[in-house]
Amino acid sequence: MTLPELKSAFVSAYGQEAEAVYFAPGRVNLIGEHTDYNGGSVFPCALSFGAYLLIRKNGGNTVKFRSLNQPEVVELGFDQLTTPLDKVWANYPLGVFAQFIKRGIAITEGYDILIWGDVPNGAGLSSSAALEVVTAYALNDQLSTGFNRTILAQIGQKAEHEFAFVNCGIMDQFASANGAKDHAIHLNCDTLDFELVPVKLEGVKILISNTHSPHKLDSGAYNQRVAECQLAVKQLNAVRPIKYLAELTEADFKEIELAITDVTAHKRARHVVGEVQRTSDAVKALKANDLVLFGQLMNASHVSLRDDYEVTGPELDTMAEEAWKIEGVIGSRMTGGGFGGCTVSLVKDEAIDTFIAKVGAAYGNWRRSL
């Protein structure tokens, strides 16, 4: 939708014009998957599409949430802003309100809110993080709280933990809050130190391919992976005190990996340690304009996510494997939490049409054969 259309929709919903409009982007992660909650580094970039929030003070004592993407309309009193609702989309912005209140910020004015997003739900491109961050941006401005972008990202992450019940790392919200045009973010998820790295891909494009098999991070599989990594840390602490798996180099891990007696936890840990190294190598490769190496690291990331972390599934595997067959594809991997969603690929300009035609056809034929 265009901005005039969104403003018109607000008037239709509330009878008056919006006083302000805010936007926060979705993100695609180039490499560094399931490392964020393990204290590792990630390498995402913000997208040009995301979530819009239109808002006005309504002079009352309730906050009204509407979305052009969802049917439910939610209206809550000030005393209801810190309690999660039962499986309603409004938990994402509501969770952000709750985090402001927990930080001692009083909500004393009512608001009419209208939200619309063009990030496909369940695509692994952080539609939820964009919604959380745009709400945090809006409240930060409306309430003049002066929080910086890192704090707004942390507010969004806590909202996800406590209202969507997904124990996510900080990557998605951080990328949405701090993304910059034509740059990716090399983020240390432990310290939150980050570097904006120029993405200059002459003759190459980043392509995102949607499997249309929506991932559902609240299904429990994501939280299970978090718990398995925590078990690995617990068992490793018998021989070496660590807080996060990402503290270990690959050499360190080989020395002490037998301390992880749980077979599944060992596989998860092996992925994390390797993925942290791949991410560091990929950033160096991009800075050196070595896209061949970058692509090889993307492919290796997908294999590790498939075999050791087990979060890809047949849809993502098929999409990536079909991409690997195309001449001119530099690298391709799943992106996001997994269990469905999208792949991200580096593709030479002259191969883009072939990629779209052949990968799309092959994937479509595979799905129809099921």
Secondary structure, DSSP 8 states (H G I E B T S, - for coil): --HHHHHHHHHHHHSS--SEEEEEEEEEESS--S-GGGT-EE-EEEEEEEEEEEEEE-SSSEEEEEESS-S--EEEEGGGTTS--SS-TTHHHHHHHHHHHHTT----S-EEEEEEE-S-TTSSS-HHHHHHHHHHHHHHHHTT----HHHHHHHHHHHIIIII-----SHHHHHHHH--TTEEEEEETTT--EEEEE---TTEEEEEEE-S----GGGSHHHHHHHHHHHHHHHHTTTS--S-GGGS-HHHHHHHGGG---HHHHHHHHHHHHHHHHHHHHHHHHHTT-HHHHHHHHHHHHHHHHHTS---HHHHHHHHHHHHTSTTEEEEEEESS-SSSEEEEEEEGGGHHHHHHHHHHHHHHHHHT-
